[in-house]
């Protein structure tokens, strides 16, 4: 009889505002000490702001020491602050485990929300330093520094990944997932599936983000940042606290009694709103239930839930409803963000690491500052650390674009009722139903032109293409260009098709992430500061929001994942889609390349149908 593989987490480390490494971070949490401090105006904000910042002096000292160990000729200044964090955490995991990224069966997967986005500020200042003030509006509308970005600038996420991979002489291309604030949890789910499918034997997953003026101005524009340390689930909560961090874990099939098992994972979408959480919690509940089903976990197996817990009013409300819908209202819930802030693409990694420590210690970590429950559905939250018998825990995340993800982590001696027909080791048999390609001036279906225009410039072309599609969604005209491109491609691909929301998923990739809109946001704040930042612009500085717009239009609640890589690789996306379709029991899945930067655009979307005999 065949059983699903156990995927063990055999090494891990993190760096946050609480300190460097597991022991420093745990000690701070045990002592109820937060790393969130008032930061002076300047580097990350126009005004003083509370945030969890990593000690830059200590980071530089440690990074320099690590680089010197590797090769005397390496210069610390050649690596960005975020790259230094990635190098330190990845190297620590390698030191703990002895794993070798130079081996072909070992891979490195990065998760980040914005990567080296801080590089844009310097680029914009250099490019526009000699421009007269009356050119400001044209600069904002069409930032010229976008044209000045070199093709291999580390501002491109794929280039950042390549640089880190080169440092470790990695045998395989380093891939990046940028799925807003669920990036870290998404990356763990993807790595688990890669190993189960036989693509790799071992995967290091590293997640990181740093704070910059770009990020804080955007969150401030949403009025979501609290003037006090965040208080998740509390009736007095009034917003989040931002932070920066980096963490890394090693996943593999060989483990021992001291290693935690990643026993289940799932990704979903609300199909409801690009910047606001679902009012019902059904999208997150779907991810939780699918993760538990994969793990074979019952509600009585779950010892605690480490939720996203940002302390914004609507996020915490949604999570309480999702936990109720998932039948887990009796399970204790915590949020770790009062200790180090919301660390974006790092949060799913570092919080998973601290879930591992809670399971091993038999201690649930209290939610710092919590006093009185302030969410609509009853959940159990403690402000103090609690000894608990441990079996499994659930880690959740939610983010812009309506995305959700959930993991189940299990102690190795926990005997879950895993289904013998689990699709953990299966791939769906698929057939291509349609392919839609968008190039300047033309849209093709299966190689035949279905729309032609004399206009090849993106703005007039995409307006004509949308009108030809026959839809009447006025919100289309408020989207950024990347979303317009993806929205139109999906519209032509799925025209006259009909699927249930939970039966369809979407997986996209590109090379530039959301740099086209990133540059617009940076130009605005460089000229006019935090007060001018627009939430209507900032929300589109997340590449996965194109997934969100498509999911809302076509009611897609299944898998939604966004990869960033140097060039299109349809074969890899299709292979991953076959795993996703088997696991999520999807009838259909969209895969595609959706690239738009500085007026250049290209999209190729492919619909795959599940024809497996064991579907459903």
Buried (B, 14 or more C-beta within 10 A) or exposed (E): EEEBBBBBBBBBBBBBBBBBBBEBBBEBBEEBEBBBEEBEEEBBBBEEBBBBBBBEEEBBEBBBEBBEEEEEEBEBEEBBBBBBBBBBBBBBBBEBBEBBBEBEBBBBBBBBBBBBBBBBBEBBEEBBEEEEEEEBEEBBEBBBBBEBBEEEBBBBBBBBBBBBBEBBEBBBBBBBBBBBBBBBBBBBBBBBBBBBBEBBBBBBBBBBBBBBBBBBBBBBBBEBBBEBBBBBBBEEBBBBBBBBBBBBBBBBEEBEEEBBBBBBBBBBBBBBBBBBBBEBBBBBBBBBBBBBBBBBBEEEBBBBBBBBBBBBBBBBBBBBBBBBBBBBBEBBBBBBBBBBBBBBBBBBBBBBBBBBBBBEBEBBBBBBBBEEBBBEBEBBBBBEBBEBEBBBBBBBBBBBBBBBBBBBBBBEEBEBEBEEEBBBBBBBBBEEBBBBBBEBBBBBBEEEEBBEBEBEEBEEBBBBBBEBBEEEBEEBEEBBBBBBBBBBBBBBBBBEEEBEBBBBBBBBBBBBBBBBBBBBBBBBBBBEBBEBBBBEBBBBBBBBBBBBBBBBBBBBBBBBBBBBBBEBBBEBBBBBBBBBBBBBBBBBBBBBBBBBBBBEBBBBBBBBBBEBEEBE
